[in-house]
Amino acid sequence: MFSFLRKFFGPSTDFKALTEAGAIIIDVRSPQEFDRGHIKGSKNIPVNIIQREINAIKKLNKPIITVCQSGARSGMAKSALKTAGVEVYNGGSWFGLRNKIS
């Protein structure tokens, strides 16, 4: 059953290994949400300005993990970055990702 799910949803991502290898976490929530709690070391680039920050993100030359409150906004940001040629992963909720990489 799990192999069927893996084929349907794709392989799971080892976020801990990605962060240990230098991936950058971009939290796409609003600055107010970010200030109420975030993953240490993450960068706050709200989803509504991600398009204009793509060139700066590309210059980082690192894999990117996007996060937000639930995974919806980070999914939108992932799509924009992927279209621009960035290696990017949707980490879902910042709280959930924090638990995965701790």
C-alpha positions in Angstrom: 0.0 0.0 0.0 2.7 2.5 0.9 4.5 1.8 -2.4 1.3 2.7 -4.2 1.0 5.9 -2.3 4.6 6.7 -2.9 4.1 6.2 -6.7 1.0 8.4 -6.5 2.4 11.2 -4.4 6.1 10.8 -5.3 9.0 10.1 -3.0 9.1 11.8 0.4 11.7 14.6 0.8 14.4 14.3 3.5 14.2 17.9 4.7 16.7 17.4 7.5 19.3 16.2 4.9 18.5 19.2 2.7 19.0 21.7 5.5 22.1 20.0 6.7 23.4 20.3 3.1 22.8 24.1 3.1 19.2 24.5 1.8 17.7 27.8 2.6 14.3 28.0 4.2 12.1 30.8 3.0 9.0 31.6 5.0 6.4 33.2 2.8 4.0 34.4 5.5 3.5 38.0 6.3 6.1 39.8 8.4 3.6 39.9 11.3 3.1 36.1 11.1 6.8 35.5 10.9 7.4 37.7 14.0 5.0 35.5 16.0 7.2 32.4 15.3 9.5 31.0 12.7 12.3 28.5 12.1 15.6 29.9 13.3 17.7 31.0 10.4 14.8 31.1 7.9 14.3 34.1 5.6 11.0 36.0 5.4 10.0 36.7 1.9 6.2 37.1 1.7 4.4 35.2 -1.1 3.1 38.5 -2.5 6.6 39.7 -3.3 8.3 36.3 -4.2 8.2 37.1 -7.9 10.2 40.3 -7.6 12.8 38.5 -5.4 13.4 35.5 -7.8 16.7 36.9 -9.1 18.1 37.4 -5.6 16.9 33.9 -4.6 18.6 32.4 -7.7 21.9 34.2 -6.8 21.9 32.3 -3.5 22.6 29.2 -5.6 21.2 26.8 -2.9 18.2 24.6 -2.8 15.2 26.4 -1.3 12.5 25.1 1.0 9.4 27.2 1.2 7.1 27.2 4.3 4.0 29.1 5.5 1.2 28.4 8.0 -0.5 25.5 6.2 1.4 24.7 3.0 -0.9 26.6 0.6 1.2 29.8 0.2 4.4 27.9 0.2 3.0 25.7 -2.6 2.3 28.9 -4.6 5.8 30.2 -3.9 7.3 26.8 -4.9 5.5 26.9 -8.3 6.8 30.4 -9.0 10.4 29.5 -8.1 10.3 26.2 -9.9 9.1 27.9 -13.1 12.1 30.3 -12.7 14.5 27.3 -12.6 15.2 27.2 -8.8 15.6 23.9 -7.1 12.7 24.2 -4.6 10.8 22.0 -2.2 7.5 22.8 -0.4 8.1 22.2 3.3 4.5 22.9 4.2 3.8 24.4 7.5 6.7 26.1 9.3 5.8 24.4 12.5 5.7 20.9 10.9 9.0 21.5 9.1 10.7 22.7 12.3 9.7 19.3 13.9 11.1 17.4 10.9 14.5 19.1 10.9 15.1 19.3 14.7 
